[in-house]
Amino acid sequence: MGNKISISFFVALSILAMLLSFAPFTPAVFLSFFLLLVAGIYGVNGYLKSAILLLLINTLAVIGSPAIDVANITSLILVILVFTLSFGCVIFGVNKSNEKYKKE
């Protein structure tokens, strides 16, 4: 029950951050980066559908944000690092769940 509430809270927060990040509102983009990492944590723990939903919403928020300046090397490294980490954790969770079903 507690996981459903926290997942629902993070999905609602992601939707709010996505809507706010389409305007040049920089804190919403940083919230989206944090929620990408939360999606990675959920992916590693096996909540794959929720993690993929969070990845989709927050990826759209980061891509659609005018506050992200990829011409700046520091922000480009941050974007690459966060995306690699979050997508890698979800892929690791998918692999882990597939290995569990292969053993049975």
Steps between C-alpha positions, in 0.01 A plus 500: 500500500781741584677438170185580303463829683863599446490400132180700451660798673810484279290465182288802597815696585652400166196622309510829689873538435447421132236770465714753684817418308350591162521860618849622587460397864838351592416334836248276325774365274717416801200325654467300179866395528437384857189310392698330222725361772191393698383316187833319490461396863151366434631315195773325697248402767273337243220756459553506124170647380523788744866557418431510126212744553724726709774475237259601224355799684833635623679443170232707328542767768876522452487492120219756481658743743651817357718531812731215391794646308685212337756741355641526852726199561414477872125469442559257214707272727230522768226405253701207361594376848146514643340341193760223487462427869119497506451304177779260597339427836164428338664273243681322784163451673351351182796265470470401865129419464565296185763292681250434780249357252763291321585317824140388554 
